[in-house]
């Protein structure tokens, strides 16, 4: 597991999430811990190194 810090695309606050480095490509929705709005998270790892991360807002 790896902690990754980024800005919420809704409230712009700095938040962090634990990313599972054992899964090469992941895409899932998680709520912001501050504003509770949903965020589409997409990550990719190569040799357990983060090579791509995106956090995009989801229209409700």
mmCIF file of the N, C-alpha and C atoms, coordinates in Angstrom:
data_MODEL
# 
_entry.id   MODEL 
# 
loop_
_atom_site.group_PDB 
_atom_site.id 
_atom_site.type_symbol 
_atom_site.label_atom_id 
_atom_site.label_alt_id 
_atom_site.label_comp_id 
_atom_site.label_asym_id 
_atom_site.label_entity_id 
_atom_site.label_seq_id 
_atom_site.pdbx_PDB_ins_code 
_atom_site.Cartn_x 
_atom_site.Cartn_y 
_atom_site.Cartn_z 
_atom_site.occupancy 
_atom_site.B_iso_or_equiv 
_atom_site.pdbx_formal_charge 
_atom_site.auth_seq_id 
_atom_site.auth_comp_id 
_atom_site.auth_asym_id 
_atom_site.auth_atom_id 
_atom_site.pdbx_PDB_model_num 
ATOM 1   N N  . UNK A 1 1  ? 0.848   -1.181 0.000   1.00 0.00 ? 1  UNK A N  1 
ATOM 2   C CA . UNK A 1 1  ? 0.000   0.000  0.000   1.00 0.00 ? 1  UNK A CA 1 
ATOM 3   C C  . UNK A 1 1  ? 0.894   1.246  0.000   1.00 0.00 ? 1  UNK A C  1 
ATOM 4   N N  . UNK A 1 2  ? 0.380   2.264  -0.684  1.00 0.00 ? 2  UNK A N  1 
ATOM 5   C CA . UNK A 1 2  ? 1.122   3.520  -0.791  1.00 0.00 ? 2  UNK A CA 1 
ATOM 6   C C  . UNK A 1 2  ? 0.153   4.669  -0.571  1.00 0.00 ? 2  UNK A C  1 
ATOM 7   N N  . UNK A 1 3  ? 0.508   5.617  0.291   1.00 0.00 ? 3  UNK A N  1 
ATOM 8   C CA . UNK A 1 3  ? -0.332  6.790  0.512   1.00 0.00 ? 3  UNK A CA 1 
ATOM 9   C C  . UNK A 1 3  ? -0.030  7.822  -0.567  1.00 0.00 ? 3  UNK A C  1 
ATOM 10  N N  . UNK A 1 4  ? -1.096  8.364  -1.166  1.00 0.00 ? 4  UNK A N  1 
ATOM 11  C CA . UNK A 1 4  ? -0.940  9.355  -2.234  1.00 0.00 ? 4  UNK A CA 1 
ATOM 12  C C  . UNK A 1 4  ? -1.770  10.583 -1.890  1.00 0.00 ? 4  UNK A C  1 
ATOM 13  N N  . UNK A 1 5  ? -1.152  11.752 -1.927  1.00 0.00 ? 5  UNK A N  1 
ATOM 14  C CA . UNK A 1 5  ? -1.826  13.019 -1.638  1.00 0.00 ? 5  UNK A CA 1 
ATOM 15  C C  . UNK A 1 5  ? -2.194  13.722 -2.941  1.00 0.00 ? 5  UNK A C  1 
ATOM 16  N N  . UNK A 1 6  ? -3.382  14.342 -2.978  1.00 0.00 ? 6  UNK A N  1 
ATOM 17  C CA . UNK A 1 6  ? -3.842  15.070 -4.159  1.00 0.00 ? 6  UNK A CA 1 
ATOM 18  C C  . UNK A 1 6  ? -4.932  16.043 -3.751  1.00 0.00 ? 6  UNK A C  1 
ATOM 19  N N  . UNK A 1 7  ? -5.344  16.906 -4.687  1.00 0.00 ? 7  UNK A N  1 
ATOM 20  C CA . UNK A 1 7  ? -6.420  17.863 -4.429  1.00 0.00 ? 7  UNK A CA 1 
ATOM 21  C C  . UNK A 1 7  ? -7.749  17.294 -4.894  1.00 0.00 ? 7  UNK A C  1 
ATOM 22  N N  . UNK A 1 8  ? -8.758  17.444 -4.050  1.00 0.00 ? 8  UNK A N  1 
ATOM 23  C CA . UNK A 1 8  ? -10.114 17.037 -4.428  1.00 0.00 ? 8  UNK A CA 1 
ATOM 24  C C  . UNK A 1 8  ? -10.577 17.923 -5.585  1.00 0.00 ? 8  UNK A C  1 
ATOM 25  N N  . UNK A 1 9  ? -11.121 17.342 -6.649  1.00 0.00 ? 9  UNK A N  1 
ATOM 26  C CA . UNK A 1 9  ? -11.588 18.154 -7.778  1.00 0.00 ? 9  UNK A CA 1 
ATOM 27  C C  . UNK A 1 9  ? -12.888 18.912 -7.488  1.00 0.00 ? 9  UNK A C  1 
ATOM 28  N N  . UNK A 1 10 ? -13.480 18.688 -6.326  1.00 0.00 ? 10 UNK A N  1 
ATOM 29  C CA . UNK A 1 10 ? -14.713 19.406 -5.951  1.00 0.00 ? 10 UNK A CA 1 
ATOM 30  C C  . UNK A 1 10 ? -14.406 20.578 -5.011  1.00 0.00 ? 10 UNK A C  1 
ATOM 31  N N  . UNK A 1 11 ? -13.748 20.284 -3.886  1.00 0.00 ? 11 UNK A N  1 
ATOM 32  C CA . UNK A 1 11 ? -13.539 21.322 -2.862  1.00 0.00 ? 11 UNK A CA 1 
ATOM 33  C C  . UNK A 1 11 ? -12.107 21.866 -2.855  1.00 0.00 ? 11 UNK A C  1 
ATOM 34  N N  . UNK A 1 12 ? -11.195 21.260 -3.632  1.00 0.00 ? 12 UNK A N  1 
ATOM 35  C CA . UNK A 1 12 ? -9.797  21.672 -3.788  1.00 0.00 ? 12 UNK A CA 1 
ATOM 36  C C  . UNK A 1 12 ? -8.959  21.502 -2.526  1.00 0.00 ? 12 UNK A C  1 
ATOM 37  N N  . UNK A 1 13 ? -9.489  20.805 -1.525  1.00 0.00 ? 13 UNK A N  1 
ATOM 38  C CA . UNK A 1 13 ? -8.704  20.518 -0.321  1.00 0.00 ? 13 UNK A CA 1 
ATOM 39  C C  . UNK A 1 13 ? -7.715  19.396 -0.608  1.00 0.00 ? 13 UNK A C  1 
ATOM 40  N N  . UNK A 1 14 ? -6.605  19.396 0.098   1.00 0.00 ? 14 UNK A N  1 
ATOM 41  C CA . UNK A 1 14 ? -5.620  18.328 -0.037  1.00 0.00 ? 14 UNK A CA 1 
ATOM 42  C C  . UNK A 1 14 ? -6.097  17.116 0.772   1.00 0.00 ? 14 UNK A C  1 
ATOM 43  N N  . UNK A 1 15 ? -6.178  15.966 0.108   1.00 0.00 ? 15 UNK A N  1 
ATOM 44  C CA . UNK A 1 15 ? -6.592  14.732 0.773   1.00 0.00 ? 15 UNK A CA 1 
ATOM 45  C C  . UNK A 1 15 ? -5.622  13.623 0.378   1.00 0.00 ? 15 UNK A C  1 
ATOM 46  N N  . UNK A 1 16 ? -5.724  12.490 1.051   1.00 0.00 ? 16 UNK A N  1 
ATOM 47  C CA . UNK A 1 16 ? -4.869  11.359 0.698   1.00 0.00 ? 16 UNK A CA 1 
ATOM 48  C C  . UNK A 1 16 ? -5.702  10.087 0.637   1.00 0.00 ? 16 UNK A C  1 
ATOM 49  N N  . UNK A 1 17 ? -5.191  9.140  -0.128  1.00 0.00 ? 17 UNK A N  1 
ATOM 50  C CA . UNK A 1 17 ? -5.817  7.817  -0.233  1.00 0.00 ? 17 UNK A CA 1 
ATOM 51  C C  . UNK A 1 17 ? -4.719  6.775  -0.239  1.00 0.00 ? 17 UNK A C  1 
ATOM 52  N N  . UNK A 1 18 ? -5.040  5.601  0.284   1.00 0.00 ? 18 UNK A N  1 
ATOM 53  C CA . UNK A 1 18 ? -4.118  4.479  0.207   1.00 0.00 ? 18 UNK A CA 1 
ATOM 54  C C  . UNK A 1 18 ? -4.352  3.753  -1.105  1.00 0.00 ? 18 UNK A C  1 
ATOM 55  N N  . UNK A 1 19 ? -3.286  3.559  -1.865  1.00 0.00 ? 19 UNK A N  1 
ATOM 56  C CA . UNK A 1 19 ? -3.368  2.877  -3.151  1.00 0.00 ? 19 UNK A CA 1 
ATOM 57  C C  . UNK A 1 19 ? -2.721  1.510  -3.040  1.00 0.00 ? 19 UNK A C  1 
ATOM 58  N N  . UNK A 1 20 ? -3.364  0.517  -3.614  1.00 0.00 ? 20 UNK A N  1 
ATOM 59  C CA . UNK A 1 20 ? -2.870  -0.857 -3.596  1.00 0.00 ? 20 UNK A CA 1 
ATOM 60  C C  . UNK A 1 20 ? -1.889  -1.055 -4.748  1.00 0.00 ? 20 UNK A C  1 
ATOM 61  N N  . UNK A 1 21 ? -0.607  -1.133 -4.446  1.00 0.00 ? 21 UNK A N  1 
ATOM 62  C CA . UNK A 1 21 ? 0.427   -1.250 -5.471  1.00 0.00 ? 21 UNK A CA 1 
ATOM 63  C C  . UNK A 1 21 ? 0.492   -2.641 -6.099  1.00 0.00 ? 21 UNK A C  1 
ATOM 64  N N  . UNK A 1 22 ? -0.232  -3.597 -5.546  1.00 0.00 ? 22 UNK A N  1 
ATOM 65  C CA . UNK A 1 22 ? -0.192  -4.959 -6.090  1.00 0.00 ? 22 UNK A CA 1 
ATOM 66  C C  . UNK A 1 22 ? -1.122  -5.149 -7.289  1.00 0.00 ? 22 UNK A C  1 
ATOM 67  N N  . UNK A 1 23 ? -2.006  -4.177 -7.546  1.00 0.00 ? 23 UNK A N  1 
ATOM 68  C CA . UNK A 1 23 ? -2.920  -4.231 -8.686  1.00 0.00 ? 23 UNK A CA 1 
ATOM 69  C C  . UNK A 1 23 ? -2.436  -3.215 -9.718  1.00 0.00 ? 23 UNK A C  1 
ATOM 70  N N  . UNK A 1 24 ? -2.064  -3.684 -10.902 1.00 0.00 ? 24 UNK A N  1 
ATOM 71  C CA . UNK A 1 24 ? -1.409  -2.835 -11.898 1.00 0.00 ? 24 UNK A CA 1 
ATOM 72  C C  . UNK A 1 24 ? -2.255  -1.648 -12.365 1.00 0.00 ? 24 UNK A C  1 
ATOM 73  N N  . UNK A 1 25 ? -3.523  -1.893 -12.720 1.00 0.00 ? 25 UNK A N  1 
ATOM 74  C CA . UNK A 1 25 ? -4.409  -0.811 -13.150 1.00 0.00 ? 25 UNK A CA 1 
ATOM 75  C C  . UNK A 1 25 ? -5.691  -0.861 -12.342 1.00 0.00 ? 25 UNK A C  1 
ATOM 76  N N  . UNK A 1 26 ? -6.133  0.304  -11.893 1.00 0.00 ? 26 UNK A N  1 
ATOM 77  C CA . UNK A 1 26 ? -7.329  0.377  -11.067 1.00 0.00 ? 26 UNK A CA 1 
ATOM 78  C C  . UNK A 1 26 ? -8.161  1.588  -11.472 1.00 0.00 ? 26 UNK A C  1 
ATOM 79  N N  . UNK A 1 27 ? -9.461  1.446  -11.352 1.00 0.00 ? 27 UNK A N  1 
ATOM 80  C CA . UNK A 1 27 ? -10.378 2.551  -11.578 1.00 0.00 ? 27 UNK A CA 1 
ATOM 81  C C  . UNK A 1 27 ? -11.567 2.340  -10.657 1.00 0.00 ? 27 UNK A C  1 
ATOM 82  N N  . UNK A 1 28 ? -11.845 3.320  -9.832  1.00 0.00 ? 28 UNK A N  1 
ATOM 83  C CA . UNK A 1 28 ? -12.943 3.179  -8.883  1.00 0.00 ? 28 UNK A CA 1 
ATOM 84  C C  . UNK A 1 28 ? -13.423 4.555  -8.433  1.00 0.00 ? 28 UNK A C  1 
ATOM 85  N N  . UNK A 1 29 ? -14.544 4.582  -7.747  1.00 0.00 ? 29 UNK A N  1 
ATOM 86  C CA . UNK A 1 29 ? -15.122 5.824  -7.234  1.00 0.00 ? 29 UNK A CA 1 
ATOM 87  C C  . UNK A 1 29 ? -15.001 5.819  -5.717  1.00 0.00 ? 29 UNK A C  1 
ATOM 88  N N  . UNK A 1 30 ? -14.506 6.925  -5.200  1.00 0.00 ? 30 UNK A N  1 
ATOM 89  C CA . UNK A 1 30 ? -14.387 7.078  -3.754  1.00 0.00 ? 30 UNK A CA 1 
ATOM 90  C C  . UNK A 1 30 ? -14.819 8.483  -3.380  1.00 0.00 ? 30 UNK A C  1 
ATOM 91  N N  . UNK A 1 31 ? -15.479 8.625  -2.235  1.00 0.00 ? 31 UNK A N  1 
ATOM 92  C CA . UNK A 1 31 ? -15.939 9.937  -1.788  1.00 0.00 ? 31 UNK A CA 1 
ATOM 93  C C  . UNK A 1 31 ? -14.813 10.711 -1.123  1.00 0.00 ? 31 UNK A C  1 
ATOM 94  N N  . UNK A 1 32 ? -14.795 12.028 -1.349  1.00 0.00 ? 32 UNK A N  1 
ATOM 95  C CA . UNK A 1 32 ? -13.837 12.901 -0.682  1.00 0.00 ? 32 UNK A CA 1 
ATOM 96  C C  . UNK A 1 32 ? -14.100 12.843 0.819   1.00 0.00 ? 32 UNK A C  1 
ATOM 97  N N  . UNK A 1 33 ? -13.040 12.750 1.607   1.00 0.00 ? 33 UNK A N  1 
ATOM 98  C CA . UNK A 1 33 ? -13.198 12.674 3.061   1.00 0.00 ? 33 UNK A CA 1 
ATOM 99  C C  . UNK A 1 33 ? -13.586 14.014 3.677   1.00 0.00 ? 33 UNK A C  1 
ATOM 100 N N  . UNK A 1 34 ? -13.516 15.088 2.896   1.00 0.00 ? 34 UNK A N  1 
ATOM 101 C CA . UNK A 1 34 ? -13.864 16.414 3.415   1.00 0.00 ? 34 UNK A CA 1 
ATOM 102 C C  . UNK A 1 34 ? -15.255 16.856 2.949   1.00 0.00 ? 34 UNK A C  1 
ATOM 103 N N  . UNK A 1 35 ? -15.498 16.846 1.633   1.00 0.00 ? 35 UNK A N  1 
ATOM 104 C CA . UNK A 1 35 ? -16.782 17.350 1.122   1.00 0.00 ? 35 UNK A CA 1 
ATOM 105 C C  . UNK A 1 35 ? -17.773 16.233 0.763   1.00 0.00 ? 35 UNK A C  1 
ATOM 106 N N  . UNK A 1 36 ? -17.331 14.988 0.801   1.00 0.00 ? 36 UNK A N  1 
ATOM 107 C CA . UNK A 1 36 ? -18.170 13.800 0.555   1.00 0.00 ? 36 UNK A CA 1 
ATOM 108 C C  . UNK A 1 36 ? -18.659 13.655 -0.887  1.00 0.00 ? 36 UNK A C  1 
ATOM 109 N N  . UNK A 1 37 ? -18.150 14.436 -1.812  1.00 0.00 ? 37 UNK A N  1 
ATOM 110 C CA . UNK A 1 37 ? -18.519 14.290 -3.214  1.00 0.00 ? 37 UNK A CA 1 
ATOM 111 C C  . UNK A 1 37 ? -17.737 13.137 -3.842  1.00 0.00 ? 37 UNK A C  1 
ATOM 112 N N  . UNK A 1 38 ? -18.328 12.458 -4.828  1.00 0.00 ? 38 UNK A N  1 
ATOM 113 C CA . UNK A 1 38 ? -17.652 11.314 -5.445  1.00 0.00 ? 38 UNK A CA 1 
ATOM 114 C C  . UNK A 1 38 ? -16.527 11.743 -6.386  1.00 0.00 ? 38 UNK A C  1 
ATOM 115 N N  . UNK A 1 39 ? -15.438 10.966 -6.356  1.00 0.00 ? 39 UNK A N  1 
ATOM 116 C CA . UNK A 1 39 ? -14.270 11.215 -7.193  1.00 0.00 ? 39 UNK A CA 1 
ATOM 117 C C  . UNK A 1 39 ? -13.962 9.935  -7.957  1.00 0.00 ? 39 UNK A C  1 
ATOM 118 N N  . UNK A 1 40 ? -13.774 10.060 -9.268  1.00 0.00 ? 40 UNK A N  1 
ATOM 119 C CA . UNK A 1 40 ? -13.352 8.931  -10.095 1.00 0.00 ? 40 UNK A CA 1 
ATOM 120 C C  . UNK A 1 40 ? -11.829 8.847  -10.009 1.00 0.00 ? 40 UNK A C  1 
ATOM 121 N N  . UNK A 1 41 ? -11.329 7.788  -9.402  1.00 0.00 ? 41 UNK A N  1 
ATOM 122 C CA . UNK A 1 41 ? -9.898  7.580  -9.236  1.00 0.00 ? 41 UNK A CA 1 
ATOM 123 C C  . UNK A 1 41 ? -9.426  6.576  -10.282 1.00 0.00 ? 41 UNK A C  1 
ATOM 124 N N  . UNK A 1 42 ? -8.358  6.908  -10.991 1.00 0.00 ? 42 UNK A N  1 
ATOM 125 C CA . UNK A 1 42 ? -7.744  5.995  -11.949 1.00 0.00 ? 42 UNK A CA 1 
ATOM 126 C C  . UNK A 1 42 ? -6.248  5.994  -11.681 1.00 0.00 ? 42 UNK A C  1 
ATOM 127 N N  . UNK A 1 43 ? -5.689  4.790  -11.474 1.00 0.00 ? 43 UNK A N  1 
ATOM 128 C CA . UNK A 1 43 ? -4.262  4.680  -11.187 1.00 0.00 ? 43 UNK A CA 1 
ATOM 129 C C  . UNK A 1 43 ? -3.643  3.557  -12.006 1.00 0.00 ? 43 UNK A C  1 
ATOM 130 N N  . UNK A 1 44 ? -2.340  3.681  -12.225 1.00 0.00 ? 44 UNK A N  1 
ATOM 131 C CA . UNK A 1 44 ? -1.588  2.627  -12.904 1.00 0.00 ? 44 UNK A CA 1 
ATOM 132 C C  . UNK A 1 44 ? -0.210  2.533  -12.257 1.00 0.00 ? 44 UNK A C  1 
ATOM 133 N N  . UNK A 1 45 ? 0.257   1.305  -12.104 1.00 0.00 ? 45 UNK A N  1 
ATOM 134 C CA . UNK A 1 45 ? 1.562   1.030  -11.521 1.00 0.00 ? 45 UNK A CA 1 
ATOM 135 C C  . UNK A 1 45 ? 2.396   0.202  -12.487 1.00 0.00 ? 45 UNK A C  1 
ATOM 136 N N  . UNK A 1 46 ? 3.694   0.411  -12.464 1.00 0.00 ? 46 UNK A N  1 
ATOM 137 C CA . UNK A 1 46 ? 4.650   -0.447 -13.148 1.00 0.00 ? 46 UNK A CA 1 
ATOM 138 C C  . UNK A 1 46 ? 5.718   -0.800 -12.130 1.00 0.00 ? 46 UNK A C  1 
ATOM 139 N N  . UNK A 1 47 ? 5.912   -2.094 -11.911 1.00 0.00 ? 47 UNK A N  1 
ATOM 140 C CA . UNK A 1 47 ? 6.880   -2.554 -10.902 1.00 0.00 ? 47 UNK A CA 1 
ATOM 141 C C  . UNK A 1 47 ? 6.625   -1.892 -9.546  1.00 0.00 ? 47 UNK A C  1 
ATOM 142 N N  . UNK A 1 48 ? 5.349   -1.779 -9.200  1.00 0.00 ? 48 UNK A N  1 
ATOM 143 C CA . UNK A 1 48 ? 4.887   -1.196 -7.936  1.00 0.00 ? 48 UNK A CA 1 
ATOM 144 C C  . UNK A 1 48 ? 5.208   0.290  -7.785  1.00 0.00 ? 48 UNK A C  1 
ATOM 145 N N  . UNK A 1 49 ? 5.566   0.943  -8.891  1.00 0.00 ? 49 UNK A N  1 
ATOM 146 C CA . UNK A 1 49 ? 5.793   2.385  -8.912  1.00 0.00 ? 49 UNK A CA 1 
ATOM 147 C C  . UNK A 1 49 ? 4.610   3.054  -9.588  1.00 0.00 ? 49 UNK A C  1 
ATOM 148 N N  . UNK A 1 50 ? 4.086   4.109  -8.987  1.00 0.00 ? 50 UNK A N  1 
ATOM 149 C CA . UNK A 1 50 ? 2.951   4.840  -9.556  1.00 0.00 ? 50 UNK A CA 1 
ATOM 150 C C  . UNK A 1 50 ? 3.390   5.559  -10.833 1.00 0.00 ? 50 UNK A C  1 
ATOM 151 N N  . UNK A 1 51 ? 2.740   5.249  -11.959 1.00 0.00 ? 51 UNK A N  1 
ATOM 152 C CA . UNK A 1 51 ? 3.079   5.892  -13.234 1.00 0.00 ? 51 UNK A CA 1 
ATOM 153 C C  . UNK A 1 51 ? 1.940   6.763  -13.764 1.00 0.00 ? 51 UNK A C  1 
ATOM 154 N N  . UNK A 1 52 ? 0.723   6.585  -13.227 1.00 0.00 ? 52 UNK A N  1 
ATOM 155 C CA . UNK A 1 52 ? -0.407  7.407  -13.659 1.00 0.00 ? 52 UNK A CA 1 
ATOM 156 C C  . UNK A 1 52 ? -1.401  7.518  -12.511 1.00 0.00 ? 52 UNK A C  1 
ATOM 157 N N  . UNK A 1 53 ? -1.875  8.745  -12.269 1.00 0.00 ? 53 UNK A N  1 
ATOM 158 C CA . UNK A 1 53 ? -2.907  8.976  -11.252 1.00 0.00 ? 53 UNK A CA 1 
ATOM 159 C C  . UNK A 1 53 ? -3.803  10.090 -11.752 1.00 0.00 ? 53 UNK A C  1 
ATOM 160 N N  . UNK A 1 54 ? -5.107  9.863  -11.710 1.00 0.00 ? 54 UNK A N  1 
ATOM 161 C CA . UNK A 1 54 ? -6.049  10.947 -12.014 1.00 0.00 ? 54 UNK A CA 1 
ATOM 162 C C  . UNK A 1 54 ? -7.213  10.881 -11.027 1.00 0.00 ? 54 UNK A C  1 
ATOM 163 N N  . UNK A 1 55 ? -7.680  12.054 -10.656 1.00 0.00 ? 55 UNK A N  1 
ATOM 164 C CA . UNK A 1 55 ? -8.829  12.200 -9.761  1.00 0.00 ? 55 UNK A CA 1 
ATOM 165 C C  . UNK A 1 55 ? -9.766  13.205 -10.418 1.00 0.00 ? 55 UNK A C  1 
ATOM 166 N N  . UNK A 1 56 ? -10.904 12.728 -10.888 1.00 0.00 ? 56 UNK A N  1 
ATOM 167 C CA . UNK A 1 56 ? -11.829 13.579 -11.627 1.00 0.00 ? 56 UNK A CA 1 
ATOM 168 C C  . UNK A 1 56 ? -13.173 13.650 -10.933 1.00 0.00 ? 56 UNK A C  1 
ATOM 169 N N  . UNK A 1 57 ? -13.807 14.808 -11.023 1.00 0.00 ? 57 UNK A N  1 
ATOM 170 C CA . UNK A 1 57 ? -15.129 14.967 -10.421 1.00 0.00 ? 57 UNK A CA 1 
ATOM 171 C C  . UNK A 1 57 ? -16.165 14.179 -11.212 1.00 0.00 ? 57 UNK A C  1 
ATOM 172 N N  . UNK A 1 58 ? -17.196 13.780 -10.511 1.00 0.00 ? 58 UNK A N  1 
ATOM 173 C CA . UNK A 1 58 ? -18.326 13.069 -11.116 1.00 0.00 ? 58 UNK A CA 1 
ATOM 174 C C  . UNK A 1 58 ? -19.554 13.939 -10.916 1.00 0.00 ? 58 UNK A C  1 
ATOM 175 N N  . UNK A 1 59 ? -20.233 14.221 -12.002 1.00 0.00 ? 59 UNK A N  1 
ATOM 176 C CA . UNK A 1 59 ? -21.450 15.029 -11.901 1.00 0.00 ? 59 UNK A CA 1 
ATOM 177 C C  . UNK A 1 59 ? -22.546 14.220 -11.209 1.00 0.00 ? 59 UNK A C  1 
ATOM 178 N N  . UNK A 1 60 ? -23.235 14.886 -10.306 1.00 0.00 ? 60 UNK A N  1 
ATOM 179 C CA . UNK A 1 60 ? -24.314 14.207 -9.563  1.00 0.00 ? 60 UNK A CA 1 
ATOM 180 C C  . UNK A 1 60 ? -25.654 14.593 -10.126 1.00 0.00 ? 60 UNK A C  1 
# 
